[in-house]
Amino acid sequence: MRTRASLSLSLAVVLGLTACGSDYPLGAEQEAAAQRGDMSLQGAVTAAGSSAQGPAMDAWRSGFATLHPRAQVQYSPDGSGAGRGALLAGAVGFAGSDAFLSDEELAGSTQACGPGGAFNIPAYISPISIAFNLPGISGLDLDAATVARIFRGGIARWDDPAIAAQNPDVELPALPISAVSRSDDSGTTENFTDYLHAVAPGIWTEEPDGTWPSALENENAKGNAGVVSTVAATVGAVTYADDSAVGDPLGRVALKVGDAYVPAGPKAAAAAVDLARRVPGRQDHDIALDLDRTTSAPGVYPLVLVSYHVYCTRYENEATAVVVRAFGTYAVSAEGQAVAADAARSSPISSELSRLATAAIASVEVGDIP
């Protein structure tokens, strides 16, 4: 089958490369870790998907290599849509995605993953920042309606009255606004458009989608790094991106929630996830979350991204299944969440979500895929 062939090939290639050189492809640090790590776990898994997860995934892979020096996880941050597509085609062992599988994708996952299909595990929580390049201005207060009008082109200058009214103490420049969106199929885009559609439906009339609306012409770039670098190079530009990708010299927007403006931050993002409900009608081990974008609860930042690891319920290759279970368990553990938070400023999932995720990952089985 496609899953067995592609994963076995990936395993053979990676292990073959290892055999040709050092037993410790990550270098001296991994070799030293071998003295105290678990040498019994061996194998390799390829994965692809969310670029937002990139820094956290690097931290997870490094920590996992320390614990299991002879096991390897390779990850390509090609975007959430590409990752989900690769999993459904049987080309990777798991996917990283900033949006959970749709009902249609779940139905189609049985071809690569067996009768039980695939399932979603929340592994990475981060606010999506609205980042802008206005020299001398590090923060602005905006409501969802204003943000929606900016990205639709209805507000074209930074000194527009709608922006000025919410920022009376800021000297706004008479500069044109250049909105930058993602060019790839992106879970970050899907989360951003979901927020705008939920909170400002009269302005953002399009349904949430990972692909930017074709009718809205603006500048675009691939990946979180792409949009952030574009904005950093363009005075007057604005974008949306995973908060971990946003650095100097860009400013950030605090969003209006209820009667207050809430800045992006790990604590405020975690508070939004605490209000979420599991998507109904899914299998017991699927932990897709339905976020309340319209909340007015104090201290909650509702423009939050919950990024998932999407696993098969069944793998034909036993080594693949064993590494998937071990890596997935590490990523959602307290230790794994802590290293991700240090590397990517993400919000650790709650202890209850960690418990549920661990039990779900343990259910991964080995068997033929018809």
Secondary structure, 3 states (H helix, E strand, C coil): CHHHHHHHHHHHHHHHHHHHCCCCCCCHHHHHHCCCCCCCCCEEEEEEECCCCHHHHHHHHHHHHHHCCCEEEEEECCCHHHHHHHHHCCCCCEEEECCCCCHHHHHHCHHHHCCCCEEEEEEEEEEEEEEECCCCCCEEEECHHHHHHHHHCCCCECCCHHHHHHCCCCCCCCCECEEEEECCCCHHHHHHHHHHHHHCCCCCCCCCCCCCCCCCCCEEECHHHHHHHHHHCCCCEEEEEEHHHCCCCCEEEEEEECCEEECCCHHHHHHHHHCCEECCCCCCCCCCEECCCCCCCCCCCCCEEEEEEEEECEECCHHHHHHHHHHHHHHHCHHHHHHHHHHHCCECCCHHHHHHHHHHHHCCEECCCC
